[in-house]
Amino acid sequence: CDWSSDVCSSDLSTTHQLNQYALVILSNVTSIPGDLADGLRALLQRGGGVIITAGSRFPAPELEKQLEAFWPAHIIQKRLLTRDAERLVLLGDYERNHPVFRDLEEAGAESLHAVQAYGYVSVQPEGESGKQTDSRVLLRFANADPALIERQYMGGRVLLFTSSFDNVWNDFPLHPVFIPFVHQMLQIGRAHV
């Protein structure tokens, strides 16, 4: 791949010129400076991508309000489960023909079903409440709650993963399919820039 990355906290991110980036990841962030919200909108307008992951700081009503123009799903509540088989939830059905999953067959896309989640935010994807949007659920938990939601906004794409990308809320990073999954999310998130 011909890409590089920078890591910074959301309060320092306003010093970065987003026009130099194809993709921004907001991981367990609850609010951002107003000019960063404007920068994300401009990034999406030029075909860039935004990936949002939940975590211990969620729900994030302030972030949801700041990014409401392109926020993919209304957060209802945090769901924390125990790590025993009675309470955890597995990843379930996914959109096999979507670019995130289509190229994962060699990496063992079926092993997604073995991922155990102990925490996530339950959401209502925009559009399921009756209003028309470009949001769609790409991956669900076995209990049918959405795990990955995509929303097209202008020329760009927003992906919301309703659990975390660490092994606190799930064991996803411990599965061989995790890295190819994240790689595919990064690829399609920046595909139009």
FENMO-V327063 format. One record per pair of residues at least 6 apart in sequence whose ideal C-beta (glycine too) atoms are under 8 Angstrom apart, sorted by the first residue. I is the first residue (numbers start at 1). J is the second residue. If there is no record, write none. Layout:
i=I j=J
i=I j=J
This chain:
i=3 j=22
i=3 j=186
i=3 j=190
i=6 j=16
i=6 j=21
i=8 j=16
i=10 j=26
i=10 j=29
i=10 j=31
i=10 j=32
i=10 j=33
i=10 j=36
i=11 j=33
i=13 j=24
i=13 j=32
i=13 j=33
i=13 j=36
i=14 j=33
i=14 j=35
i=14 j=36
i=14 j=39
i=18 j=24
i=18 j=36
i=18 j=39
i=18 j=40
i=18 j=42
i=18 j=43
i=18 j=48
i=19 j=42
i=19 j=43
i=19 j=46
i=21 j=43
i=21 j=48
i=22 j=48
i=22 j=49
i=22 j=189
i=22 j=190
i=22 j=193
i=23 j=48
i=23 j=49
i=23 j=50
i=23 j=51
i=23 j=186
i=23 j=189
i=23 j=190
i=23 j=193
i=24 j=40
i=24 j=43
i=24 j=48
i=24 j=49
i=24 j=50
i=24 j=51
i=25 j=50
i=25 j=51
i=25 j=52
i=25 j=53
i=26 j=32
i=26 j=50
i=26 j=51
i=26 j=52
i=26 j=53
i=26 j=63
i=27 j=52
i=27 j=53
i=27 j=55
i=27 j=164
i=27 j=165
i=28 j=53
i=28 j=54
i=28 j=55
i=28 j=56
i=28 j=57
i=28 j=58
i=28 j=164
i=29 j=52
i=29 j=57
i=29 j=60
i=29 j=63
i=30 j=57
i=30 j=58
i=30 j=60
i=30 j=62
i=30 j=63
i=31 j=60
i=31 j=62
i=31 j=63
i=31 j=66
i=32 j=40
i=32 j=63
i=32 j=66
i=32 j=67
i=34 j=66
i=37 j=66
i=37 j=67
i=40 j=50
i=40 j=67
i=40 j=70
i=41 j=69
i=41 j=70
i=43 j=49
i=43 j=50
i=43 j=156
i=44 j=50
i=44 j=70
i=44 j=153
i=44 j=154
i=44 j=155
i=44 j=156
i=44 j=157
i=44 j=158
i=45 j=154
i=45 j=155
i=45 j=156
i=46 j=155
i=46 j=156
i=46 j=193
i=47 j=155
i=47 j=156
i=47 j=191
i=47 j=192
i=47 j=193
i=48 j=156
i=48 j=189
i=48 j=190
i=48 j=192
i=48 j=193
i=49 j=156
i=49 j=157
i=49 j=158
i=49 j=159
i=49 j=188
i=49 j=189
i=49 j=190
i=49 j=191
i=49 j=192
i=49 j=193
i=50 j=70
i=50 j=156
i=50 j=157
i=50 j=158
i=50 j=159
i=50 j=189
i=51 j=158
i=51 j=159
i=51 j=161
i=51 j=185
i=51 j=186
i=51 j=189
i=52 j=63
i=52 j=72
i=52 j=158
i=52 j=159
i=52 j=160
i=52 j=161
i=53 j=160
i=53 j=161
i=53 j=163
i=53 j=164
i=53 j=165
i=54 j=60
i=54 j=120
i=54 j=121
i=54 j=160
i=54 j=161
i=54 j=162
i=54 j=163
i=54 j=164
i=54 j=169
i=55 j=164
i=55 j=166
i=55 j=168
i=55 j=169
i=56 j=119
i=56 j=164
i=56 j=168
i=56 j=169
i=58 j=75
i=58 j=78
i=58 j=121
i=59 j=75
i=59 j=76
i=59 j=77
i=59 j=78
i=59 j=121
i=60 j=75
i=61 j=75
i=64 j=71
i=64 j=74
i=64 j=75
i=69 j=153
i=70 j=151
i=70 j=153
i=70 j=156
i=70 j=158
i=71 j=126
i=71 j=151
i=71 j=158
i=71 j=160
i=72 j=125
i=72 j=126
i=72 j=135
i=72 j=149
i=72 j=150
i=72 j=151
i=72 j=158
i=72 j=159
i=72 j=160
i=73 j=123
i=73 j=124
i=73 j=125
i=73 j=126
i=73 j=135
i=73 j=146
i=73 j=149
i=73 j=160
i=73 j=162
i=74 j=123
i=74 j=124
i=74 j=125
i=74 j=126
i=74 j=129
i=75 j=121
i=75 j=122
i=75 j=123
i=76 j=121
i=76 j=122
i=76 j=123
i=76 j=124
i=77 j=121
i=77 j=122
i=78 j=119
i=78 j=120
i=78 j=121
i=79 j=119
i=79 j=120
i=79 j=121
i=79 j=122
i=79 j=145
i=80 j=118
i=80 j=119
i=81 j=87
i=81 j=88
i=81 j=89
i=81 j=117
i=81 j=118
i=81 j=119
i=82 j=88
i=82 j=118
i=83 j=116
i=83 j=118
i=87 j=118
i=88 j=116
i=88 j=117
i=88 j=118
i=89 j=116
i=89 j=117
i=89 j=120
i=89 j=141
i=89 j=142
i=89 j=143
i=89 j=145
i=90 j=113
i=90 j=114
i=90 j=115
i=90 j=116
i=90 j=117
i=90 j=141
i=90 j=142
i=91 j=112
i=91 j=113
i=91 j=114
i=91 j=115
i=91 j=117
i=91 j=139
i=91 j=140
i=91 j=141
i=91 j=142
i=91 j=147
i=91 j=172
i=92 j=113
i=92 j=139
i=92 j=140
i=92 j=141
i=92 j=142
i=92 j=143
i=92 j=144
i=92 j=147
i=93 j=139
i=93 j=140
i=94 j=100
i=94 j=101
i=94 j=109
i=94 j=112
i=94 j=138
i=94 j=139
i=94 j=140
i=94 j=148
i=95 j=101
i=95 j=136
i=95 j=137
i=95 j=138
i=95 j=139
i=96 j=102
i=96 j=109
i=98 j=138
i=98 j=150
i=99 j=184
i=99 j=187
i=99 j=188
i=99 j=191
i=100 j=138
i=100 j=139
i=100 j=148
i=100 j=159
i=100 j=181
i=100 j=184
i=100 j=185
i=100 j=188
i=101 j=109
i=101 j=138
i=101 j=139
i=101 j=184
i=103 j=180
i=103 j=184
i=104 j=112
i=104 j=177
i=104 j=180
i=104 j=181
i=104 j=184
i=107 j=176
i=107 j=177
i=107 j=180
i=107 j=181
i=108 j=176
i=108 j=177
i=109 j=177
i=111 j=175
i=111 j=176
i=111 j=177
i=112 j=139
i=112 j=175
i=112 j=177
i=112 j=181
i=113 j=142
i=114 j=175
i=115 j=170
i=115 j=171
i=115 j=172
i=115 j=175
i=115 j=177
i=116 j=170
i=116 j=171
i=117 j=141
i=117 j=147
i=117 j=163
i=117 j=169
i=117 j=170
i=117 j=172
i=118 j=169
i=118 j=170
i=119 j=163
i=119 j=164
i=119 j=168
i=119 j=169
i=119 j=170
i=120 j=141
i=120 j=145
i=120 j=147
i=120 j=162
i=120 j=163
i=120 j=169
i=120 j=170
i=121 j=162
i=121 j=163
i=122 j=145
i=122 j=162
i=123 j=145
i=123 j=146
i=123 j=149
i=123 j=160
i=123 j=162
i=125 j=135
i=125 j=136
i=125 j=137
i=125 j=146
i=125 j=149
i=126 j=133
i=126 j=135
i=126 j=151
i=127 j=133
i=127 j=134
i=127 j=135
i=127 j=136
i=133 j=151
i=134 j=151
i=134 j=152
i=134 j=153
i=135 j=149
i=135 j=150
i=135 j=151
i=136 j=149
i=136 j=150
i=136 j=151
i=137 j=146
i=137 j=148
i=137 j=149
i=138 j=148
i=138 j=149
i=138 j=150
i=138 j=159
i=139 j=146
i=139 j=147
i=139 j=148
i=140 j=146
i=140 j=147
i=141 j=147
i=145 j=162
i=146 j=162
i=147 j=161
i=147 j=162
i=147 j=163
i=148 j=159
i=148 j=160
i=148 j=161
i=148 j=162
i=149 j=159
i=149 j=160
i=149 j=162
i=150 j=157
i=150 j=158
i=150 j=159
i=150 j=160
i=151 j=157
i=151 j=158
i=151 j=160
i=152 j=158
i=155 j=192
i=156 j=192
i=157 j=188
i=157 j=189
i=157 j=191
i=157 j=192
i=159 j=185
i=159 j=188
i=159 j=189
i=161 j=185
i=163 j=169
i=163 j=170
i=163 j=172
i=164 j=170
i=165 j=172
i=165 j=173
i=165 j=182
i=166 j=173
i=167 j=173
i=167 j=174
i=172 j=178
i=172 j=181
